[in-house]
Amino acid sequence: MGYHKINSTFVFYIKSTHHSNMKTNILLLLLVISIFVTGCQQTTSNDETFIPKKGMIKVTILYPNDNWKTFDMDYYTNKHMPMVDSLLSPFIRHVAIDKGVAGGISDTATPYLAIGYLYFDTIADYESAFGPHGEKIRTDIPNYTNIRPVVQISEIIQ
């Protein structure tokens, strides 16, 4: 088996002079095709290989720490964010969650108990996704926290 590069695309071909090698060559070709197709699939919101791209929109949801604040990380991770991911599909590209463990020094209180991230291709995608489902998402907040979240919408620069 060999290949040629044409306009940044690799074209694979099979050289075979023996009929007995034909099965092997066909299996190799099918393997190459399946690897190519897998590599071309679009990143989904739960894909661990997600890499944010310049110009994407990142919605950051911060849950500030303070006296008497509670946060159920299990509910947030296993129920709330999967619900958000499902409701905002197909526009949402990725969901990520941080759990605060400390402030600037390891033994100081964390400024945020949790931070959630939602990634979209464009601000229009975010608005299209969130608009019809915002109320349902907001009414679920008391199920995991008594904190009023702070939301920031950002454009990824680098």
C-alpha positions as CSV (number, residue, x, y, z in Angstrom):
1,M,0.0,0.0,0.0
2,G,1.2,3.5,-0.8
3,Y,-0.1,7.0,-0.8
4,H,0.0,10.3,-2.7
5,K,-0.6,13.8,-1.2
6,I,-3.0,15.8,-3.3
7,N,-4.0,19.3,-2.0
8,S,-3.4,18.4,1.7
9,T,-5.4,15.2,1.3
10,F,-3.7,11.8,1.3
11,V,-5.0,9.5,-1.3
12,F,-4.2,5.9,-0.5
13,Y,-3.8,3.2,-3.1
14,I,-3.1,-0.5,-3.1
15,K,-0.4,-2.2,-5.2
16,S,-1.1,-5.9,-5.6
17,T,0.5,-8.4,-7.8
18,H,-0.8,-11.5,-6.1
19,H,-4.4,-12.5,-5.6
20,S,-3.6,-13.9,-2.1
21,N,-2.6,-10.4,-1.0
22,M,-5.9,-8.9,-2.2
23,K,-7.8,-9.7,1.1
24,T,-5.0,-8.2,3.1
25,N,-4.9,-5.1,0.9
26,I,-8.7,-4.6,1.1
27,L,-8.6,-4.9,4.9
28,L,-5.9,-2.3,5.1
29,L,-7.8,0.0,2.8
30,L,-10.9,-0.4,5.0
31,L,-8.8,0.3,8.1
32,V,-7.4,3.5,6.5
33,I,-10.9,4.6,5.5
34,S,-12.3,4.0,9.0
35,I,-9.4,6.0,10.6
36,F,-10.0,8.8,8.1
37,V,-13.7,9.0,8.7
38,T,-13.2,8.9,12.5
39,G,-10.7,11.7,12.2
40,C,-13.1,13.9,10.3
41,Q,-16.0,13.6,12.7
42,Q,-17.1,16.9,14.4
43,T,-16.2,17.3,18.1
44,T,-19.2,16.8,20.3
45,S,-19.9,18.4,23.6
46,N,-18.7,15.4,25.6
47,D,-15.6,14.8,23.6
48,E,-12.5,14.8,25.8
49,T,-10.3,15.8,22.9
50,F,-12.1,19.1,22.4
51,I,-9.8,22.0,21.7
52,P,-11.3,25.5,21.8
53,K,-10.7,27.6,18.7
54,K,-10.1,31.3,18.3
55,G,-13.4,33.1,17.8
56,M,-15.5,30.6,19.7
57,I,-17.9,31.7,22.4
58,K,-17.2,30.5,26.0
59,V,-20.0,31.0,28.6
60,T,-18.5,30.8,32.1
61,I,-20.8,30.2,35.0
62,L,-19.1,31.1,38.3
63,Y,-20.5,30.0,41.8
64,P,-18.8,32.4,44.3
65,N,-17.9,31.0,47.7
66,D,-19.1,32.7,50.9
67,N,-20.4,31.8,54.3
68,W,-23.5,29.6,54.3
69,K,-23.2,28.8,50.6
70,T,-23.9,25.2,49.5
71,F,-23.1,23.4,46.3
72,D,-24.0,19.8,45.4
73,M,-21.2,18.9,42.9
74,D,-22.7,15.4,42.4
75,Y,-26.0,16.8,41.2
76,Y,-24.3,19.5,39.1
77,T,-22.0,17.0,37.4
78,N,-24.5,14.2,36.9
79,K,-27.8,15.9,36.4
80,H,-27.7,19.6,35.8
81,M,-24.9,19.9,33.3
82,P,-26.0,16.8,31.3
83,M,-29.5,18.3,31.1
84,V,-27.9,21.7,29.9
85,D,-25.9,19.8,27.3
86,S,-28.9,18.0,26.1
87,L,-31.2,21.0,25.9
88,L,-28.6,23.2,24.1
89,S,-27.8,20.5,21.5
90,P,-27.0,20.8,18.6
91,F,-25.5,24.2,19.1
92,I,-23.3,23.5,22.1
93,R,-19.8,22.2,21.3
94,H,-18.4,21.3,24.7
95,V,-19.2,21.4,28.5
96,A,-16.5,21.5,31.2
97,I,-16.7,21.8,35.0
98,D,-14.1,23.0,37.6
99,K,-14.4,22.3,41.3
100,G,-12.7,25.0,43.4
101,V,-10.1,23.6,45.8
102,A,-8.2,26.7,47.1
103,G,-7.5,30.4,46.5
104,G,-4.2,31.7,45.4
105,I,-2.4,29.9,48.2
106,S,-3.2,26.2,48.7
107,D,-4.6,26.5,52.2
108,T,-6.9,29.5,51.6
109,A,-10.6,29.4,50.8
110,T,-11.5,29.0,47.2
111,P,-13.1,32.1,45.7
112,Y,-15.5,29.9,43.6
113,L,-17.0,26.6,44.7
114,A,-17.5,25.6,41.1
115,I,-17.2,27.0,37.6
116,G,-19.0,25.7,34.6
117,Y,-18.1,26.3,30.9
118,L,-20.2,26.1,27.8
119,Y,-18.6,26.4,24.4
120,F,-20.4,27.5,21.2
121,D,-19.2,28.4,17.7
122,T,-20.9,31.8,17.7
123,I,-22.9,34.1,19.9
124,A,-25.9,33.5,17.6
125,D,-25.6,29.7,18.4
126,Y,-25.6,30.5,22.1
127,E,-28.7,32.7,21.8
128,S,-30.5,30.2,19.7
129,A,-29.8,27.4,22.1
130,F,-30.3,29.2,25.4
131,G,-33.3,31.3,24.5
132,P,-36.0,28.5,24.4
133,H,-34.5,26.7,27.4
134,G,-33.2,29.4,29.8
135,E,-36.1,29.2,32.2
136,K,-35.8,25.4,32.6
137,I,-32.1,25.7,33.2
138,R,-32.5,28.5,35.7
139,T,-35.3,26.7,37.7
140,D,-33.0,23.8,38.2
141,I,-30.4,25.9,40.1
142,P,-32.0,25.5,43.6
143,N,-31.7,21.7,43.2
144,Y,-27.9,22.0,43.6
145,T,-27.0,25.3,45.2
146,N,-28.2,28.4,47.1
147,I,-25.7,30.6,45.2
148,R,-26.7,33.1,42.6
149,P,-24.3,32.3,39.7
150,V,-22.3,35.0,37.9
151,V,-22.3,34.5,34.1
152,Q,-19.7,35.9,31.7
153,I,-19.8,35.4,27.9
154,S,-16.4,35.6,26.3
155,E,-14.9,35.3,22.9
156,I,-11.8,33.0,22.8
157,I,-8.8,35.0,21.7
158,Q,-6.0,32.4,22.0
